[in-house]
Amino acid sequence: MKNDSQTNPAAHKLQERGGLAVAAYRLLALGIGSIQILVFPSEYISLVPPVALVSGVGLYTLASILPVLLRLKVGNTLSYTRLGIDVVVSAFPVAVTGGVHSPFLAFALTPVLASSLFLHRRMTIAVALVSVALVFGSQAAIPAYGYRMTLREIRDVSFYLIAAALTTFLPYLINARVKQQWRYEDIVEERRRLSHELHDGPVQTATALRWQVQGLRRRLQQMGIDDVAELEEVEKLAEMGQQETRDSLDILRNSSADGHFVQRLQGYIDRLRQQSAIDFRLHADDRDFEMDPLVEVELLHICQEALSNASRHSGAKNVAVTITPVNNSIEAKIADDGRGFDVVSFYHGGPAGSGHGLAVMQERAYAIGGKFRVASLPRRGTEVVVQVPATTIRPAVAPRRVPAVSHQREEAWHRAQ
C-alpha cells in the first residue's frame, strides 16, 4: 500500500500519531472487555476459558502495539495480509463470548479504525462490512447464543451498528481534511522548487542574452554602424521576457497562505502601479476572507495573472478589482477599459492548444471546484470573473474545458491590440 509518509514529513508525523491512537484504542477496548469477562464471568457465555482468552488476545495485542510504541520500522503501516489477520483475530473474542452481547465488541472494531485512518474509503467500508459480518455470523452460527427479538437485543445491535458506522466514517472525514493540507503543502513545495529552477535557468539566460545584445550593439557602434534598431528590439524583448519570468517567480515564491489575502493582493497591485501608468483600484471589505489555504493561494494566483495580463496587453487606463463574498463562495472580478478582444473565438477555439493566460486561470479555478468566466468586446474592455468555494471541493463532474488559446492566436490578439 502506498505510504505518504515516505515523501511528506507532515504525513509521517500524522501516521505515527495515528498508529499511537490505534494502539491506545486497542489497549483500552481489550482492557474494558477483559475486566467485564473476568470480574463478571457468569454474565457472559464463553466458549473459551476467560483467562486463556484474555491471555491469548493480550499477547497478540502486545505484539501489535510494541512496534508502534518503540517506533520500529516494519514496512507499511498496514498491509492486506496483516489487515486480514487483524480482522479475524479481533473478531475471535466476540465469536466465542456471546456475539452481539460480547464485552469485546469495541475490540472487534480496531481494524476498522485502523483502516479509516490509513486506507482509502472503499477499503475501510469493506473491512467494516467483513467485521460486522463476522460478528453477526457468529451470533447466527452458534446455537448457544440464540436470538430473541427483545429490547436488549435491539439495543445491543443498534449500539454496535452505530459504533461501527462512526468508526468507519468519522476518522476518514477528519483524515480527508488532513490529506487536503498535505496536498497544499506539496503544491507549495513544488512551486518553490520551480521558482529556484526558473531563477537558475530562464532568468539567468535572459540576463545573459541582454548582456550579449548590449555588447554586440556597442561593438557595432564602434565600427560605425548606427542602424541597430533590430538589436534594440531584441534587447527589449529579452528585457520583457526577463520581467515576465520574474513576475512568475514572485507568484511562485508567495505560494504560502497566511490568511491575509486582501493585503497580499493590495501589495501586488501597488507594485503594478509603480511599473505602469494604469490606475489600479481594489474594492474589498476591510476584513480578511476566510478561505482554505489552497483556495487562497489559487485565487491569489488567478487575480495576479489577470492583473498582469491587463497591465501588459490590454492597453487599459483603469483596472478595477472587486472581491465579494457570495453565499459560501468568494467572487473576484477584474475589469479593465482596454481594447478587449473577441471572446467568442476564445470559447470556440477548437482543439486545446498550448497557450497560457486565460486557459491557465480557468484551469486553476476548476482545480479547486470554482467557476470561471470571461466577458469582452473589441474596444470595450475585458472582465474576468472567478468564483471559488471558501473550502476546496472536488467537482462532481469534470467541467467542460474551454479550449486553450494557441501561442499563434495569442500573438495575433496582442498584435491586433
N, C-alpha and C positions, 0 to 999 in steps of 0.2 A: 504494500500500500504506500502511496505517496506520503512522504514526511515533509511537511512545510518547514519544520524546524531546521532542516539542513541548509536552507537558503535565507531564512529570516530569523534574526535574533529574538524579535518580539514573539514570533511563533514558538520558538524553542522555550522561551520563558513561560509562555502560557501553557505549553504542552506539559512542562514539568509541574505546574500548578494543577493542571487537570489530572495528572497521574496521582498527585497527592490527594486531591479531592476524592477520586475513585477509591483510593486505598483507605481513606478515613471513613467513607461511606460503607465499604466492605466490612471494616472492623466493627463499626457501630451496629450495622444490621446483624452481623454474626453475634455480637455481644448481647443484643436485645433478645434474639431468638434463643440463644444458649441459656440465658438466665430464666426465661419462661419455661423451657422444657426441662431444665434441671431442678428448678425450685418447685414447679407445679407439674410433675410428670403425669399425674392422674388426669389432668385436664386435656391431654392430647393422646391420640392414637399413634404410637411409634412402632414401626416395623423393624427398627434397628435400635439396640440399646442406646439410650440418650448419651451416655458418657462416650461410647465408641463413636457415635455420630459426631458429637461436638469435637472430639479429638481429631478425627479424620478431616473434617471440614476446616478445623483450625489450622492443621498442618498445611493444607492446600492454600488457605488464606495467607499464612505466613510466607510460603514460597512465592505467592503472587505479589505481595507488597514489599518484600525485602529489597528487590532490585530498585523499586521506586524510592524507598526510604534511603537507600545507600547511593542512589543516583548512578547505578551501574548501567552501562550501555549494553542493552540486549537486543539491538536491532530496532525495528519499528515499534511504536507504542502498542500497536495491535497488528496481528496477522490473522488471516482467516482460520488457520488451524488453531491458534491459541484462543481465538474468539469462540470457535465451535466447542472446544473443550470447556471453556468457562461457562458457556450457556448450559451445557449438560450438567457440570458439577454444581453450578449454582442452583439448578432446579432439583437436584437429587434430594437435598434435605426436605424440600417441600413435598416431593413424591412419597417420602417414607414417614412423614409426620402429619398427615391429615389433609393434604391437598389445599383447598382454599381456606381451610381452618388452621394451616400450619403457622407456627411462630416465625418461620423463616421466609415468609412471603417477600418481605423487603429485601432479604439477601438475594432472592432469585432475580431481582431487578438490577443487580450490579452490572452484568454485561450490557444491559440496555442503556444504563447511564454512561458506561464507557463508550459505547457506540455513538451516542448522541453528542459526546464531546469531541470525538476524534474522527468519526466516519461521516460519509455523506448521508443524506436523509433517507434514501431508499434502503440502504443497508441497515440503518437504525430501525426503520419500520419492520424490516424482515426479521431482525433479531428480536424485536419486541413481540412480533406475532409468534415466532417459534417458542419464546419463553412462556407466553400466555398459553399456547397450545400444550406445552409440556405440563403446566400446572393443571389445566382442566382435563388433560388426558389422563393424568394420574388419578384425578378425582373420579373419573368415569371408569377407569380400568381396575381399580382396587375395590372390591365389593365391601370391604370392611368400613370404608369411609361413608358409603351410602350417599344419597342426595335427597333431601326433602325440601319442598318449597316453603321454608319457614322464614320468619323475619330475620333471624340470624344469618341464614344462608344468603338472602338477598343483600343484607347489609355487608357481609364479608366480601361477596362477589363484587358489589358496587365499589367499595373502597379499594379493592385490588385493581379493578379496571381503571378507576380514576388515577390511582398512583402510577399505573403502567403508562397511561396517556401522558401524564405530566412528566414522567421520567423520559419519555420518548421525545417530546416536542419542546419542552421548556428550555433545557440546556442547548438544544440545537438552535433555537431562536436567539438566545444570548450569544452563542458561538458565531452565528451569522454576522452579528454586529461586529464582533472582534475580527472576523476574517475580512470584513469590509475595511477595517482600519489597517490590516496588513496590506491589502490591495493599495490603499492610499500611500502607505509608506514605501511600497515597492515602486509605485509610479514616481514619487518624489525622488527616490534614489536613482532611478533610471534617468530622469531628466537632469539631475545633477551630473551624472556620468556623461550624458550627451553634451552638456554645456562645456565640460572640460575638453571633449573631443572637438567641438566646434572652435573653441578658443585656440587649441593647438593645431587645428587644420585650416579650415576656410578663412578664419580671421587673419592668421599669420600669412596665408597665401595672398590674400587681398592686399595686405600691407606691403608685402614684398613686391607685388605687381605694381603698386603705386610708386614705390621707390624706383623700380626699373624704368617705368614710363617717365618719371621726372628726370632721371639721369639721362635717358635717351633724348628727351626734349632739350635738355641743356647742351648736350653734345651737338645736336643738330643746329642749335642756335649759334654755337661757337664756330660751326662750319659755314655759317652764313645762310642757313636755311631757316627762314622765319615762318614758313607756312606749315605750322604744326597743329592746325585746328583738330585734325583727326586724333592726334595723340592726346590733346586736351580732352576730347570727348571720351577716349578710353580711360583717362585718369578719373574723369567724373563718374563713369560707370563703375570703376573699381572702388571709388570712394562711397558710392551709393550702396554697392554690394557689401562693403565693409560695415557701413552703418546699419543696414538691414540685418546683417548677421549679429551685430552687437545688440540690436533690439531683441532679436530672438534669444540671445544669451541672457539678457535681463529677465525675460519671461521665464526661461528655464531655471535660472538661479533663484527666482522668487516663487518657487512651486510649493512652498510650505504654507499651510493655512494657519493664521493666528487669530481669527475671529474679528479682524479689523478690515473687512472687505472694502467699505466705503473709503476709509483713509488711504488704503493702498491704491485704489482706483484714482483717487484725487491726486496722489503723488505722481502717478503715471501721466495724468492729464497736465499737471504742472510742468513736467519735463517736456511734453509735446509743445506746450505754449512757448517754451524757450527756443525750440527748434524751428518754429514756423510762425507765420503771421495769422494763423487761423484762430478765431475766438472760440475756445472750447468752454462749454458750460456743463456742470454736473448738477442734476436735480435729484436729490435723495433725502430721506429722513436723516435727522442728526444721529439717530441711533444706529447701531450695527445690526445687520440682519443675521438671524440665527440660521446657519446652514451647516450641513455636514462638511468636513474638511475637503473631501473630494469634490463636492459641488462648488464650494467656494473657489477652489483652485481652477476648476474648469471654466466657471463663469467669468472669473477674472481674466483668464487667457482669451476667452471669446471677445470680451469687451476690449482688451488690449489689441487684439488682431483687427477688430473692426475700426478702432480709432487709428491704428497705424495705416490701414488701407485708406481711410478718409484723408489722413494727413498727406500721404504720398501720391494718391491717384485721383482724388475727387475734384480737385481744384476749388474746393469749397471755401467760403469765408467764415462760415459759422457751423459748428458741430455741437449738438445738444445730446447729452446722455441723461436718461431718466431711469432710475431704479425704483421700482414699486413692488410691495407685496401683493400677491393675488391669491386669495384663499391660502392654500398650503404651499404656494409656489412663489418664486421670485421672478419678476419680469424686468428685463433690461432692454431699453430702446436706444439705439444710436442713430441719430438722424442728421443729415448734412444738407446744405443747399447747393451742392456741387452740380457737376454736369450730368450725373446719373448715367444709366445705361439701359439697354433693352433686357429687362429681367425675364421676359418670355423666352428669349433664346437661352438663358441660363437654365431655366426649369425644363426645357425641352431640347437639351443639347445633345441628345443621342447617347451613345455609349460613354461610360465613365472614362474620363481621361486621367491625366497625371497631374492636374493643376492643384493649386492650394487655395488660399484666401477663403472665399465663401464656402467652398466644399469642406474645408478643414473645420471651419466654425460649425457647420452643420453636423459633421461627424462628432465633434466634441459634445454638442448638445444632446445628440441621440445617445451617446455613450452613457450618459447619466440619466436617461429617461426623460429628457427635455424636448421642447419643440423649437423649431427654427423657421423664420420667415423673412423674406427679403421683398421689399416694395421699392420700385424705382421706375423713373421715366427719364428719357433723354432730356437734359437741360432742366430737370425738375428736382434733382437731388435723389438721395437714397435713404431708406430707412431699414435698418436691421433690427429685428425683434427676436429675442430669445427668451423662452420661459422654461425655467428648470425647477424641479421639486426641491423643497427645503432639505429633504433627505434623499439619498440616492435610491433609485428603484430600477429594477430591470424591466424594460418594456415587455409586455406580454407577447406582442408580435413585433418582429423587426420592422421598423418603418421603411417605406419605400425610399430608397436612397436617391436624392436628387443628383442627376448626372454632374460629375465634376467638370470644371471648365479646363480645357486643354491649355497648355502653355501658349500655343499659337493664338487661341481665341483671347486669352488674357492680354497678350501683347497687342492684338488688334484693337481690343477695347481701350487699352491705355493710349494707343496712338490716336484713336478717334477722339478721345477726350482732349 
